[in-house]
Amino acid sequence: MDQLVFEVGTALVLVAIGSIIANKLKFSIIPFLIILGMLVGPHAPQVGIINLTFIESNEIIQFLGRIGVLFLLFYLGLEFSVGKLVKSGRNIVIGGSIYVVINFVLGLLFGFITGMPWMETLIIAGLLSVSSSAIVAKVLVDLKRTANPETELILGIVLFDDIFLALFLTTMSGILLAGSTSALGIITSVLISIGYMLLFFIIARKGAPLLNKWLNIKSDEIFIIVIFAILFFVAGFSETLHVAEAIGALLLGLVFSETEHRDRIEHLVVPFRDFFGAIFFFSFGLSIDPSTLAGAIWLALGAALITIIGNFVAGMISGRKAGLSHKASTSIGLTIMARGEFSIIVANLGVTAGLSSILTPFTALYVFILAIFGPLMAKESKSIYKILNNIFKWSKETEKKKREVTGG
């Protein structure tokens, strides 16, 4: 037990050091924590009494990381209004469809060009199509963009992406693990996921008065216990319906955002979001073995490049279809670019089914590259927009259209 506590304490010290360095450099802590996790973990040497392999504490650190994902998505849900999301329903369906189709088709083409077998190609197309909810949430919070007009569409695309993930995992599980699949089973699973999400929207719109009464608890101690109990229960229950636990946390946040207790919940949750969120990205780094990456580096770089292009194009089309500016549309594509936990889940399905062993190092490196460059490109979205605007003259076209409408 002493060694276990010491290992966890050492991990937290490393997370703190990485966070301090990132803050001094005025940089997102995500890349620092992922790299730091890669440098230590199971493959790090032991120096004296300092053990950086985290063997005994690995499961606990991974679990704390999962809690971090829940808090990140829960907080993101608190920042939004279900009313606005419902109002933007058409834009979400269109934007989400554009995003998934473009990335999935590019994934199929990439697998075909690189000579991958058909099943491996399908797995690659799937993991190229799902963004990281945790990293997207962290980026939006870190860059203080939760109130931006394009963020509603970003959130909608994340939700739509989860429906696609449910469909994809159900289908591929039937094909790879059971040898066959039932069309009825697939349709049922997807309908359950959609129905589950709609249920939360209905509760948010109709149940706010009742929730206001139930949550009218004076003691902060009891209040936060109740909130956390509901959060973990809903997240766990979501998994039983094959809806990602993180999405369950997001949906619960959307429900609470409609209550009069939203600000109080947000104030109490922020410290937990920051603490456990940092552990998640560190734990993700721990799962990557640097020695396995060399053989898949060119494959991963190629996949990362087409993902960057595909996400930018999808974000631009989705944003413009929703009536957003070129600047906001640029931000969409750059913000949802990061890959993480969901891509790893898809790859693990292929590995479990006995597909090519290249999937593991390929996915680790691919996710690492976009987990680093995704937040970087989101942070520099304004600069990237300015460069593109100088080339395509978007702002001048907008001004010209305004003059034509006003007759000026």
ROTOR-681438 format. One record per residue (C-alpha): residue number from 1; x, y, z; residue in one letter. Coordinates in pm, whole numbers, plus 50000, padded with zeros to 5 digits. Layout:
<r k="NUM" x="X" y="Y" z="Z" r="A"/>
...
END
This chain:
<r k="1" x="50000" y="50000" z="50000" r="M"/>
<r k="2" x="50288" y="50239" z="50087" r="D"/>
<r k="3" x="50447" y="50183" z="49745" r="Q"/>
<r k="4" x="50110" y="50236" z="49575" r="L"/>
<r k="5" x="50052" y="50571" z="49746" r="V"/>
<r k="6" x="50411" y="50676" z="49674" r="F"/>
<r k="7" x="50372" y="50595" z="49303" r="E"/>
<r k="8" x="50050" y="50791" z="49276" r="V"/>
<r k="9" x="50211" y="51080" z="49463" r="G"/>
<r k="10" x="50510" y="51073" z="49225" r="T"/>
<r k="11" x="50277" y="51078" z="48925" r="A"/>
<r k="12" x="50094" y="51380" z="49066" r="L"/>
<r k="13" x="50424" y="51562" z="49124" r="V"/>
<r k="14" x="50514" y="51505" z="48755" r="L"/>
<r k="15" x="50171" y="51632" z="48648" r="V"/>
<r k="16" x="50221" y="51941" z="48865" r="A"/>
<r k="17" x="50567" y="52008" z="48716" r="I"/>
<r k="18" x="50435" y="51971" z="48362" r="G"/>
<r k="19" x="50147" y="52206" z="48438" r="S"/>
<r k="20" x="50376" y="52469" z="48588" r="I"/>
<r k="21" x="50609" y="52458" z="48285" r="I"/>
<r k="22" x="50316" y="52488" z="48045" r="A"/>
<r k="23" x="50177" y="52781" z="48240" r="N"/>
<r k="24" x="50514" y="52959" z="48240" r="K"/>
<r k="25" x="50533" y="52920" z="47862" r="L"/>
<r k="26" x="50163" y="53022" z="47828" r="K"/>
<r k="27" x="50096" y="52699" z="47643" r="F"/>
<r k="28" x="49827" y="52430" z="47657" r="S"/>
<r k="29" x="49917" y="52168" z="47918" r="I"/>
<r k="30" x="49785" y="51882" z="47701" r="I"/>
<r k="31" x="50101" y="51820" z="47491" r="P"/>
<r k="32" x="50325" y="51852" z="47797" r="F"/>
<r k="33" x="50131" y="51596" z="47997" r="L"/>
<r k="34" x="50112" y="51346" z="47709" r="I"/>
<r k="35" x="50487" y="51369" z="47641" r="I"/>
<r k="36" x="50559" y="51346" z="48013" r="L"/>
<r k="37" x="50349" y="51030" z="48036" r="G"/>
<r k="38" x="50536" y="50879" z="47740" r="M"/>
<r k="39" x="50876" y="50952" z="47896" r="L"/>
<r k="40" x="50788" y="50764" z="48215" r="V"/>
<r k="41" x="50547" y="50475" z="48265" r="G"/>
<r k="42" x="50615" y="50102" z="48215" r="P"/>
<r k="43" x="50925" y="50161" z="48002" r="H"/>
<r k="44" x="51106" y="50413" z="48224" r="A"/>
<r k="45" x="51414" y="50312" z="48426" r="P"/>
<r k="46" x="51399" y="50298" z="48805" r="Q"/>
<r k="47" x="51639" y="50541" z="48974" r="V"/>
<r k="48" x="51703" y="50455" z="49339" r="G"/>
<r k="49" x="51380" y="50472" z="49538" r="I"/>
<r k="50" x="51212" y="50681" z="49266" r="I"/>
<r k="51" x="51010" y="50441" z="49053" r="N"/>
<r k="52" x="50869" y="50603" z="48741" r="L"/>
<r k="53" x="50727" y="50285" z="48589" r="T"/>
<r k="54" x="50398" y="50316" z="48783" r="F"/>
<r k="55" x="50332" y="49941" z="48756" r="I"/>
<r k="56" x="50138" y="49900" z="49079" r="E"/>
<r k="57" x="49947" y="50228" z="49039" r="S"/>
<r k="58" x="49876" y="50202" z="48666" r="N"/>
<r k="59" x="49515" y="50089" z="48706" r="E"/>
<r k="60" x="49442" y="50362" z="48960" r="I"/>
<r k="61" x="49599" y="50632" z="48741" r="I"/>
<r k="62" x="49400" y="50509" z="48441" r="Q"/>
<r k="63" x="49080" y="50515" z="48648" r="F"/>
<r k="64" x="49152" y="50868" z="48771" r="L"/>
<r k="65" x="49202" y="50959" z="48406" r="G"/>
<r k="66" x="48856" y="50822" z="48321" r="R"/>
<r k="67" x="48712" y="51041" z="48596" r="I"/>
<r k="68" x="48889" y="51333" z="48430" r="G"/>
<r k="69" x="48706" y="51265" z="48102" r="V"/>
<r k="70" x="48374" y="51263" z="48286" r="L"/>
<r k="71" x="48438" y="51599" z="48451" r="F"/>
<r k="72" x="48562" y="51756" z="48127" r="L"/>
<r k="73" x="48250" y="51653" z="47935" r="L"/>
<r k="74" x="48016" y="51728" z="48225" r="F"/>
<r k="75" x="48152" y="52081" z="48251" r="Y"/>
<r k="76" x="48126" y="52129" z="47876" r="L"/>
<r k="77" x="47758" y="52031" z="47895" r="G"/>
<r k="78" x="47701" y="52287" z="48171" r="L"/>
<r k="79" x="47822" y="52560" z="47937" r="E"/>
<r k="80" x="47543" y="52505" z="47686" r="F"/>
<r k="81" x="47169" y="52535" z="47653" r="S"/>
<r k="82" x="46960" y="52245" z="47529" r="V"/>
<r k="83" x="46724" y="52498" z="47375" r="G"/>
<r k="84" x="46999" y="52632" z="47153" r="K"/>
<r k="85" x="47107" y="52280" z="47055" r="L"/>
<r k="86" x="46753" y="52177" z="46964" r="V"/>
<r k="87" x="46715" y="52497" z="46765" r="K"/>
<r k="88" x="47037" y="52410" z="46581" r="S"/>
<r k="89" x="46929" y="52047" z="46525" r="G"/>
<r k="90" x="46928" y="52070" z="46145" r="R"/>
<r k="91" x="47275" y="52226" z="46138" r="N"/>
<r k="92" x="47404" y="51957" z="46375" r="I"/>
<r k="93" x="47275" y="51671" z="46159" r="V"/>
<r k="94" x="47411" y="51829" z="45842" r="I"/>
<r k="95" x="47744" y="51925" z="46000" r="G"/>
<r k="96" x="47788" y="51589" z="46172" r="G"/>
<r k="97" x="47707" y="51398" z="45853" r="S"/>
<r k="98" x="47954" y="51605" z="45652" r="I"/>
<r k="99" x="48222" y="51552" z="45915" r="Y"/>
<r k="100" x="48178" y="51174" z="45943" r="V"/>
<r k="101" x="48141" y="51108" z="45568" r="V"/>
<r k="102" x="48449" y="51310" z="45467" r="I"/>
<r k="103" x="48673" y="51154" z="45732" r="N"/>
<r k="104" x="48544" y="50799" z="45681" r="F"/>
<r k="105" x="48585" y="50813" z="45302" r="V"/>
<r k="106" x="48937" y="50955" z="45339" r="L"/>
<r k="107" x="49013" y="50670" z="45582" r="G"/>
<r k="108" x="48894" y="50411" z="45330" r="L"/>
<r k="109" x="49106" y="50570" z="45056" r="L"/>
<r k="110" x="49408" y="50580" z="45287" r="F"/>
<r k="111" x="49375" y="50212" z="45375" r="G"/>
<r k="112" x="49334" y="50119" z="45009" r="F"/>
<r k="113" x="49634" y="50326" z="44893" r="I"/>
<r k="114" x="49861" y="50184" z="45166" r="T"/>
<r k="115" x="49766" y="49827" z="45076" r="G"/>
<r k="116" x="49586" y="49741" z="45399" r="M"/>
<r k="117" x="49356" y="49435" z="45404" r="P"/>
<r k="118" x="48986" y="49514" z="45386" r="W"/>
<r k="119" x="48907" y="49467" z="45757" r="M"/>
<r k="120" x="49208" y="49671" z="45869" r="E"/>
<r k="121" x="49100" y="49941" z="45623" r="T"/>
<r k="122" x="48755" y="49957" z="45783" r="L"/>
<r k="123" x="48908" y="49986" z="46131" r="I"/>
<r k="124" x="49141" y="50264" z="46015" r="I"/>
<r k="125" x="48851" y="50449" z="45849" r="A"/>
<r k="126" x="48658" y="50423" z="46176" r="G"/>
<r k="127" x="48933" y="50550" z="46401" r="L"/>
<r k="128" x="49009" y="50836" z="46162" r="L"/>
<r k="129" x="48645" y="50948" z="46187" r="S"/>
<r k="130" x="48606" y="50998" z="46563" r="V"/>
<r k="131" x="48746" y="51300" z="46744" r="S"/>
<r k="132" x="48849" y="51308" z="47109" r="S"/>
<r k="133" x="48566" y="51446" z="47322" r="S"/>
<r k="134" x="48801" y="51491" z="47617" r="A"/>
<r k="135" x="49063" y="51691" z="47427" r="I"/>
<r k="136" x="48799" y="51897" z="47243" r="V"/>
<r k="137" x="48637" y="51982" z="47576" r="A"/>
<r k="138" x="48972" y="52074" z="47732" r="K"/>
<r k="139" x="49065" y="52294" z="47436" r="V"/>
<r k="140" x="48734" y="52482" z="47446" r="L"/>
<r k="141" x="48773" y="52544" z="47819" r="V"/>
<r k="142" x="49143" y="52636" z="47806" r="D"/>
<r k="143" x="49095" y="52880" z="47519" r="L"/>
<r k="144" x="48779" y="53026" z="47678" r="K"/>
<r k="145" x="48572" y="52957" z="47366" r="R"/>
<r k="146" x="48269" y="52797" z="47528" r="T"/>
<r k="147" x="48061" y="53107" z="47449" r="A"/>
<r k="148" x="48170" y="53132" z="47085" r="N"/>
<r k="149" x="47895" y="53092" z="46822" r="P"/>
<r k="150" x="48069" y="52798" z="46652" r="E"/>
<r k="151" x="48100" y="52602" z="46977" r="T"/>
<r k="152" x="47735" y="52490" z="46963" r="E"/>
<r k="153" x="47802" y="52324" z="46629" r="L"/>
<r k="154" x="48125" y="52170" z="46762" r="I"/>
<r k="155" x="47931" y="52020" z="47052" r="L"/>
<r k="156" x="47665" y="51894" z="46810" r="G"/>
<r k="157" x="47926" y="51727" z="46591" r="I"/>
<r k="158" x="48071" y="51556" z="46901" r="V"/>
<r k="159" x="47725" y="51419" z="46985" r="L"/>
<r k="160" x="47663" y="51311" z="46625" r="F"/>
<r k="161" x="48006" y="51147" z="46618" r="D"/>
<r k="162" x="47908" y="50934" z="46918" r="D"/>
<r k="163" x="47601" y="50803" z="46734" r="I"/>
<r k="164" x="47827" y="50708" z="46444" r="F"/>
<r k="165" x="48070" y="50542" z="46687" r="L"/>
<r k="166" x="47788" y="50336" z="46838" r="A"/>
<r k="167" x="47681" y="50221" z="46492" r="L"/>
<r k="168" x="48035" y="50147" z="46378" r="F"/>
<r k="169" x="48139" y="49955" z="46691" r="L"/>
<r k="170" x="47818" y="49752" z="46691" r="T"/>
<r k="171" x="47858" y="49661" z="46324" r="T"/>
<r k="172" x="48229" y="49579" z="46341" r="M"/>
<r k="173" x="48189" y="49384" z="46666" r="S"/>
<r k="174" x="47933" y="49163" z="46494" r="G"/>
<r k="175" x="48153" y="49113" z="46189" r="I"/>
<r k="176" x="48488" y="49066" z="46364" r="L"/>
<r k="177" x="48400" y="48901" z="46693" r="L"/>
<r k="178" x="48082" y="48708" z="46613" r="A"/>
<r k="179" x="48153" y="48640" z="46247" r="G"/>
<r k="180" x="47817" y="48784" z="46146" r="S"/>
<r k="181" x="47586" y="49069" z="46231" r="T"/>
<r k="182" x="47215" y="49126" z="46263" r="S"/>
<r k="183" x="47067" y="49425" z="46085" r="A"/>
<r k="184" x="46792" y="49437" z="46347" r="L"/>
<r k="185" x="47049" y="49433" z="46628" r="G"/>
<r k="186" x="47244" y="49720" z="46471" r="I"/>
<r k="187" x="46932" y="49930" z="46414" r="I"/>
<r k="188" x="46811" y="49860" z="46769" r="T"/>
<r k="189" x="47144" y="49965" z="46921" r="S"/>
<r k="190" x="47154" y="50291" z="46726" r="V"/>
<r k="191" x="46789" y="50372" z="46806" r="L"/>
<r k="192" x="46860" y="50313" z="47176" r="I"/>
<r k="193" x="47153" y="50556" z="47162" r="S"/>
<r k="194" x="46948" y="50823" z="46986" r="I"/>
<r k="195" x="46650" y="50768" z="47215" r="G"/>
<r k="196" x="46875" y="50794" z="47520" r="Y"/>
<r k="197" x="47007" y="51131" z="47403" r="M"/>
<r k="198" x="46658" y="51259" z="47324" r="L"/>
<r k="199" x="46544" y="51154" z="47672" r="L"/>
<r k="200" x="46801" y="51388" z="47828" r="F"/>
<r k="201" x="46691" y="51672" z="47601" r="F"/>
<r k="202" x="46330" y="51620" z="47711" r="I"/>
<r k="203" x="46428" y="51609" z="48080" r="I"/>
<r k="204" x="46628" y="51929" z="48037" r="A"/>
<r k="205" x="46338" y="52113" z="47874" r="R"/>
<r k="206" x="46053" y="51980" z="48087" r="K"/>
<r k="207" x="46211" y="51873" z="48414" r="G"/>
<r k="208" x="46395" y="52189" z="48517" r="A"/>
<r k="209" x="46133" y="52303" z="48775" r="P"/>
<r k="210" x="46142" y="51965" z="48949" r="L"/>
<r k="211" x="46523" y="51953" z="48944" r="L"/>
<r k="212" x="46537" y="52305" z="49087" r="N"/>
<r k="213" x="46331" y="52183" z="49382" r="K"/>
<r k="214" x="46528" y="51862" z="49437" r="W"/>
<r k="215" x="46865" y="52038" z="49418" r="L"/>
<r k="216" x="46769" y="52315" z="49657" r="N"/>
<r k="217" x="47026" y="52196" z="49912" r="I"/>
<r k="218" x="47185" y="52458" z="50138" r="K"/>
<r k="219" x="47493" y="52257" z="50238" r="S"/>
<r k="220" x="47767" y="52265" z="49972" r="D"/>
<r k="221" x="47903" y="51937" z="50108" r="E"/>
<r k="222" x="47576" y="51750" z="50059" r="I"/>
<r k="223" x="47506" y="51931" z="49732" r="F"/>
<r k="224" x="47833" y="51821" z="49568" r="I"/>
<r k="225" x="47788" y="51464" z="49696" r="I"/>
<r k="226" x="47446" y="51449" z="49529" r="V"/>
<r k="227" x="47577" y="51597" z="49201" r="I"/>
<r k="228" x="47874" y="51358" z="49187" r="F"/>
<r k="229" x="47655" y="51059" z="49273" r="A"/>
<r k="230" x="47421" y="51140" z="48984" r="I"/>
<r k="231" x="47715" y="51205" z="48750" r="L"/>
<r k="232" x="47886" y="50871" z="48812" r="F"/>
<r k="233" x="47561" y="50676" z="48811" r="F"/>
<r k="234" x="47449" y="50826" z="48478" r="V"/>
<r k="235" x="47793" y="50774" z="48321" r="A"/>
<r k="236" x="47801" y="50410" z="48429" r="G"/>
<r k="237" x="47442" y="50346" z="48322" r="F"/>
<r k="238" x="47518" y="50498" z="47981" r="S"/>
<r k="239" x="47786" y="50235" z="47925" r="E"/>
<r k="240" x="47530" y="49958" z="47978" r="T"/>
<r k="241" x="47332" y="50101" z="47684" r="L"/>
<r k="242" x="47649" y="50119" z="47469" r="H"/>
<r k="243" x="47656" y="50497" z="47490" r="V"/>
<r k="244" x="48002" y="50625" z="47586" r="A"/>
<r k="245" x="48021" y="50717" z="47955" r="E"/>
<r k="246" x="48174" y="51052" z="47856" r="A"/>
<r k="247" x="47870" y="51132" z="47642" r="I"/>
<r k="248" x="47646" y="51039" z="47936" r="G"/>
<r k="249" x="47834" y="51297" z="48144" r="A"/>
<r k="250" x="47795" y="51554" z="47865" r="L"/>
<r k="251" x="47419" y="51493" z="47843" r="L"/>
<r k="252" x="47382" y="51526" z="48221" r="L"/>
<r k="253" x="47568" y="51856" z="48206" r="G"/>
<r k="254" x="47321" y="51973" z="47943" r="L"/>
<r k="255" x="47034" y="51885" z="48177" r="V"/>
<r k="256" x="47182" y="52074" z="48472" r="F"/>
<r k="257" x="47259" y="52373" z="48249" r="S"/>
<r k="258" x="46882" y="52435" z="48232" r="E"/>
<r k="259" x="46845" y="52460" z="48611" r="T"/>
<r k="260" x="46888" y="52762" z="48838" r="E"/>
<r k="261" x="47174" y="52574" z="49011" r="H"/>
<r k="262" x="47400" y="52579" z="48705" r="R"/>
<r k="263" x="47643" y="52846" z="48832" r="D"/>
<r k="264" x="47674" y="52678" z="49170" r="R"/>
<r k="265" x="47750" y="52339" z="49012" r="I"/>
<r k="266" x="48000" y="52494" z="48774" r="E"/>
<r k="267" x="48182" y="52673" z="49057" r="H"/>
<r k="268" x="48215" y="52352" z="49261" r="L"/>
<r k="269" x="48313" y="52129" z="48965" r="V"/>
<r k="270" x="48592" y="52343" z="48814" r="V"/>
<r k="271" x="48871" y="52231" z="49056" r="P"/>
<r k="272" x="48784" y="51863" z="48999" r="F"/>
<r k="273" x="48771" y="51919" z="48622" r="R"/>
<r k="274" x="49119" y="52070" z="48617" r="D"/>
<r k="275" x="49276" y="51815" z="48852" r="F"/>
<r k="276" x="49134" y="51495" z="48706" r="F"/>
<r k="277" x="49152" y="51630" z="48350" r="G"/>
<r k="278" x="49526" y="51675" z="48384" r="A"/>
<r k="279" x="49561" y="51317" z="48510" r="I"/>
<r k="280" x="49370" y="51189" z="48205" r="F"/>
<r k="281" x="49620" y="51331" z="47957" r="F"/>
<r k="282" x="49912" y="51207" z="48166" r="F"/>
<r k="283" x="49757" y="50858" z="48183" r="S"/>
<r k="284" x="49706" y="50861" z="47809" r="F"/>
<r k="285" x="50078" y="50928" z="47764" r="G"/>
<r k="286" x="50155" y="50635" z="47995" r="L"/>
<r k="287" x="49970" y="50401" z="47758" r="S"/>
<r k="288" x="50206" y="50479" z="47468" r="I"/>
<r k="289" x="50522" y="50269" z="47430" r="D"/>
<r k="290" x="50775" y="50486" z="47239" r="P"/>
<r k="291" x="50975" y="50179" z="47125" r="S"/>
<r k="292" x="50684" y="50053" z="46912" r="T"/>
<r k="293" x="50635" y="50373" z="46716" r="L"/>
<r k="294" x="50922" y="50365" z="46465" r="A"/>
<r k="295" x="50768" y="50101" z="46236" r="G"/>
<r k="296" x="50445" y="50297" z="46194" r="A"/>
<r k="297" x="50575" y="50653" z="46176" r="I"/>
<r k="298" x="50520" y="50716" z="45804" r="W"/>
<r k="299" x="50182" y="50547" z="45808" r="L"/>
<r k="300" x="50073" y="50760" z="46106" r="A"/>
<r k="301" x="50210" y="51082" z="45954" r="L"/>
<r k="302" x="50017" y="51018" z="45634" r="G"/>
<r k="303" x="49696" y="50948" z="45826" r="A"/>
<r k="304" x="49747" y="51261" z="46039" r="A"/>
<r k="305" x="49797" y="51474" z="45728" r="L"/>
<r k="306" x="49475" y="51361" z="45558" r="I"/>
<r k="307" x="49289" y="51403" z="45889" r="T"/>
<r k="308" x="49408" y="51763" z="45915" r="I"/>
<r k="309" x="49295" y="51831" z="45558" r="I"/>
<r k="310" x="48967" y="51641" z="45598" r="G"/>
<r k="311" x="48879" y="51810" z="45928" r="N"/>
<r k="312" x="48950" y="52155" z="45793" r="F"/>
<r k="313" x="48736" y="52095" z="45484" r="V"/>
<r k="314" x="48455" y="51938" z="45689" r="A"/>
<r k="315" x="48463" y="52222" z="45943" r="G"/>
<r k="316" x="48457" y="52485" z="45671" r="M"/>
<r k="317" x="48165" y="52323" z="45484" r="I"/>
<r k="318" x="47968" y="52256" z="45806" r="S"/>
<r k="319" x="48021" y="52607" z="45938" r="G"/>
<r k="320" x="47926" y="52779" z="45614" r="R"/>
<r k="321" x="47618" y="52555" z="45578" r="K"/>
<r k="322" x="47515" y="52670" z="45927" r="A"/>
<r k="323" x="47555" y="53034" z="45830" r="G"/>
<r k="324" x="47873" y="53092" z="46030" r="L"/>
<r k="325" x="48159" y="53315" z="45915" r="S"/>
<r k="326" x="48472" y="53184" z="45747" r="H"/>
<r k="327" x="48661" y="53263" z="46069" r="K"/>
<r k="328" x="48421" y="53059" z="46285" r="A"/>
<r k="329" x="48416" y="52778" z="46028" r="S"/>
<r k="330" x="48796" y="52766" z="46033" r="T"/>
<r k="331" x="48784" y="52732" z="46412" r="S"/>
<r k="332" x="48545" y="52435" z="46388" r="I"/>
<r k="333" x="48775" y="52228" z="46169" r="G"/>
<r k="334" x="49082" y="52304" z="46379" r="L"/>
<r k="335" x="48911" y="52242" z="46715" r="T"/>
<r k="336" x="48765" y="51896" z="46639" r="I"/>
<r k="337" x="49090" y="51772" z="46485" r="M"/>
<r k="338" x="49232" y="51602" z="46797" r="A"/>
<r k="339" x="49209" y="51223" z="46824" r="R"/>
<r k="340" x="49222" y="51029" z="47148" r="G"/>
<r k="341" x="49022" y="50785" z="47359" r="E"/>
<r k="342" x="48762" y="50688" z="47096" r="F"/>
<r k="343" x="49020" y="50615" z="46824" r="S"/>
<r k="344" x="49201" y="50387" z="47069" r="I"/>
<r k="345" x="48874" y="50204" z="47145" r="I"/>
<r k="346" x="48818" y="50139" z="46773" r="V"/>
<r k="347" x="49176" y="50015" z="46725" r="A"/>
<r k="348" x="49150" y="49786" z="47029" r="N"/>
<r k="349" x="48849" y="49618" z="46868" r="L"/>
<r k="350" x="49063" y="49527" z="46566" r="G"/>
<r k="351" x="49351" y="49407" z="46783" r="V"/>
<r k="352" x="49115" y="49193" z="46994" r="T"/>
<r k="353" x="48981" y="49035" z="46674" r="A"/>
<r k="354" x="49335" y="48935" z="46570" r="G"/>
<r k="355" x="49387" y="49190" z="46291" r="L"/>
<r k="356" x="49730" y="49323" z="46191" r="S"/>
<r k="357" x="49960" y="49407" z="46483" r="S"/>
<r k="358" x="50054" y="49735" z="46308" r="I"/>
<r k="359" x="49722" y="49879" z="46433" r="L"/>
<r k="360" x="49855" y="49930" z="46787" r="T"/>
<r k="361" x="50168" y="50140" z="46716" r="P"/>
<r k="362" x="49994" y="50313" z="46424" r="F"/>
<r k="363" x="49702" y="50424" z="46640" r="T"/>
<r k="364" x="49926" y="50528" z="46930" r="A"/>
<r k="365" x="50143" y="50747" z="46707" r="L"/>
<r k="366" x="49848" y="50882" z="46506" r="Y"/>
<r k="367" x="49663" y="50979" z="46824" r="V"/>
<r k="368" x="49979" y="51125" z="46976" r="F"/>
<r k="369" x="50046" y="51345" z="46671" r="I"/>
<r k="370" x="49693" y="51485" z="46660" r="L"/>
<r k="371" x="49666" y="51511" z="47039" r="A"/>
<r k="372" x="49966" y="51743" z="47015" r="I"/>
<r k="373" x="49891" y="51932" z="46695" r="F"/>
<r k="374" x="49512" y="51946" z="46743" r="G"/>
<r k="375" x="49523" y="52179" z="47045" r="P"/>
<r k="376" x="49812" y="52371" z="46887" r="L"/>
<r k="377" x="49619" y="52441" z="46568" r="M"/>
<r k="378" x="49306" y="52529" z="46766" r="A"/>
<r k="379" x="49511" y="52777" z="46971" r="K"/>
<r k="380" x="49648" y="52934" z="46654" r="E"/>
<r k="381" x="49317" y="52928" z="46463" r="S"/>
<r k="382" x="49306" y="53309" z="46441" r="K"/>
<r k="383" x="49654" y="53323" z="46287" r="S"/>
<r k="384" x="49570" y="53040" z="46047" r="I"/>
<r k="385" x="49252" y="53221" z="45946" r="Y"/>
<r k="386" x="49446" y="53541" z="45876" r="K"/>
<r k="387" x="49688" y="53354" z="45650" r="I"/>
<r k="388" x="49406" y="53185" z="45460" r="L"/>
<r k="389" x="49209" y="53508" z="45443" r="N"/>
<r k="390" x="49504" y="53678" z="45274" r="N"/>
<r k="391" x="49494" y="53405" z="45009" r="I"/>
<r k="392" x="49119" y="53364" z="44956" r="F"/>
<r k="393" x="49005" y="53721" z="45045" r="K"/>
<r k="394" x="48706" y="53594" z="45247" r="W"/>
<r k="395" x="48655" y="53915" z="45449" r="S"/>
<r k="396" x="48643" y="54127" z="45133" r="K"/>
<r k="397" x="48380" y="53897" z="44981" r="E"/>
<r k="398" x="48171" y="53931" z="45299" r="T"/>
<r k="399" x="48192" y="54309" z="45294" r="E"/>
<r k="400" x="48094" y="54312" z="44926" r="K"/>
<r k="401" x="47784" y="54099" z="44996" r="K"/>
<r k="402" x="47685" y="54327" z="45284" r="K"/>
<r k="403" x="47704" y="54633" z="45059" r="R"/>
<r k="404" x="47493" y="54455" z="44796" r="E"/>
<r k="405" x="47225" y="54368" z="45052" r="V"/>
<r k="406" x="47214" y="54717" z="45206" r="T"/>
<r k="407" x="47247" y="54890" z="44871" r="G"/>
<r k="408" x="47557" y="55074" z="44995" r="G"/>
END
